[in-house]
Every structure is written in structure tokens, then in C-alpha cells.
Amino acid sequence: MSTSPHTSGVQALPTTPAPAPLGGGELLGLMLDGRPRTRADLIELTGLARSTVAGRIEGLLSVGLLLPSGQSRSTGGRPPTRFAFNPAARLVLAADFGVTHGRAALTDLTATVIAEEVSDLDIADGPETTLGWLVEATDRLLERTGRTRADLAGVGIGLPGPVEHHTGRPVKPPIMPGWDGFEVATWVGDRLGAPVLVDNDVNMMALGEHSVVYPHVEHLVFVKVATGIGAGIISGRRLHRGAQGSAGDLGHVQSPQGGDALCRCGNHGCLEAIASARAIAQALDADHSPVVDASRAVLDRLALGDREALAAIRRAGRDIGEVLASCVSLLNPSVIVLGGALAGGAPSLLAGVREVIYARSLPLATGELSVVPAQTGEHAGVIGAATMAVQQFLAPQSVDAMLANPVSQAI
């Protein structure tokens, strides 16, 4: 007697749908390594039909993201044309704001800086004044490079305070009066006519340092020591923002040495209240006179051989090291990078950090741990902000949307 398939007890396995053919965005992703390839190379790489690859290439050529790049060696007949990614197809505007400065840069689609402008600014002047400078600086930079706002693929902005990344709004930033809840992305986007992404400045520095210096490192922590203290976390080669975007707020972790020191956030004993440039400058100044640039004030004293300043810097390094030792145990990074104005000019700060981390952390966590100074220097923030905007612009779904409407996207 035959058995009905419904009573056999054998459950039919669900059918797996065939994978969708590679779109133009994914094909472009294969070209982002900068290596020129022929149509035949791409057919072999993707398994797509010749006509499909030809169509994808034509679409990418039409929006300028690919360019012919010479000819390959002929095996008989006309030599085949090679194609390469065109990083000059569009520009990205990157902005890095600190407490006392603003840096605006135009980059290509590899986040390479083409032109930049730096200005002394006070972030406490408020968003419209600060961002107004950015819009004006953008037009000056575009004029210098012979391009227009229509060439902007996107804008990346780093701010020195907590930012809700998916909305681009600062959230109760302690050193940015007037910025709470301000629609930064909308305000700038409306004026420049380009998509805008906003994040914390230290996240941008972490992304910049990682993309340029440590692209193959899985786990990295970037620590900025300047007027304030913060950290950016790279985990699994991706920027880790946390649930609301506040991951890495190192300066407001309670320090074992913090005592009753009052922090600008309203709490007592925060690391920033005892080890930031502002805290050190105030401790060294017996007259407690106002300081515009705390990092510069401390570094000037170090340059004069001030022993009190040197001791304060080394002590701050140890205080930062104590908090970072906990981060090492929790996150197990393979690289910790120290950057920011104060860290960049005070090697003894790094020495103090290393001293405590290697003494307090377990050997398994420190066996291959490097604690190093930043190599991207003052450009870390703009490189990271540009990288963030480029990643969004060149994401496969974004490129596919561009190819679906090539007339409005072509330059």
C-alpha cells in the first residue's frame, strides 16, 4: 500500500530561494580595492552573464563611479578595456568640531583630503553660529577645488558631545550649551543639499585611525585626551555605538582617584574631572584664571620644562590607565590608541597609561596588546567623518538606487 506524503512522517524541507544576482552596487564593491578589471575578470568573479556584467558596467560608467583604465594584454583581437573605481566621481564634506576649533575638509571617495579649512571656534556659541561657519567654509573649499554643491555625495560631522546617531541630534551635551536636541543633520542638509550623518567626535577619530592605520585590526579603542576625555570603540572592525550612541563615554566613568572632584556633567569623581586638559590646567593655575585652550596651556608649560606640569601629566596618564585597565578586561582590544591635542604633545601621558594598564590587566589580555600614539594626528576626525559618509554613499543599496535614477545622479 502506498503511503501518502501527508502521513509518512517525513516533513518536506522548505525550498531555499535562489540568491539574487549581483547588483551594480555589489559589483562596484568588488572594484573598491582599486584594482582595474576587464569585463572578463568580472564575469569570472561574479558568475554573471556577459550581458549582465556589461549592463552593470555601463550603469556605473554613466554615473562616473567607474572609468576606463587602459587596456589589458590581448590574447588575439582587440585588447580588452579595463575599468577602475573613480574616487573623484563625487566629493564628501567632513567636519570635525572640538571645544575650541572647527576643521572642514573636502575628500574624495577614498576619504583622502583634497582641501581643508581650520578655524578657532567656541562650540558654546551655539549650533547656528558654528554650523553657519561650516556652510560658508564649504563654499570656499568648493570654489578652491573648482567643484559645486551638486558634487557633494554626503556630509559627515563629528561633535564633541553625546550624539544620537540615527537622528543626528546632540543629547544633553555638557560642554555644548544650546545644542541639546538641535537638528544638526536637517539644518546642514537643507543648506547644502546633501545627506548628512552626525556622530561623536571620538567615534570619528576611532573610525579614521582604524581605516587608515589599522584596517585589519578587529578590536581597537581610540582614546581622545584634550579639553575632555572620550573613547571610540571598534569591535569586529565596525564602530560600536551602543544602544543609543553613548558607548565609549570614558570621561564620565568614575575614577578610583576621582574623590569629590566635581565634573561638568554634575557628578563627582569622573575621570574627566581629574585627568583632562581642563582639569590639569585648572590644577596648575593658582590664580584660577579663565583658560580658552586648556590643552595648549598645559603643553606650553611642558615646553618650558615645568616639572609640576610634567608630574601632573604623568599622574593623569596613570589615572586614565586605571580606567582603561577595566576596559581591557571588558573589551580585550588588541590596540589602544591615544590621540587628541594633549596626548599628541605629551609622551609622558602615554607612559603613565602604559604603566598602569600592563600592571593591572591580566597577561592573557595584554600579551599582544599595543598601547600607541595616534598616527593620523589632527586629521583623524575628518578622515573618520568622511569615511562614515563614503560608506553610506557607496553601500550597495545606495548605489543601486543611484543607478535606478542615473540622470539626477550623474555629474
Secondary structure, DSSP 8 states (H G I E B T S, - for coil): ----TTTSS--------------HHHHHHHHTT---EEHHHHHHHH---HHHHHHHHHHHHHTTSEEEEEE---SSSS--EEEEE-TTSSEEEEEEE-SSEEEEEEE-TT--EEEEEEEE--GGG-HHHHHHHHHHHHHHHHHHHT--GGGEEEEEEEESS-EETTTTEE-S-TT-TT-TT--HHHHHHHHH-S-EEEEEHHHHHHHHHHHHT-TT-SEEEEEEESSSEEEEEEETTEEE--SSS-TT-GGGSB-TT-TT-B-TTS-BSBTHHHHSHHHHHHHH-TT----S-HHHHHHHHHHTT-HHHHHHHHHHHHHHHHHHHHHHHHH--SEEEEESHHHHH-HHHHHHHHHHHHHHS-HHHHTT-EEEE-SSGGGHHHHHHHHHHHHHHTSHHHHHHHHHSHHHH--
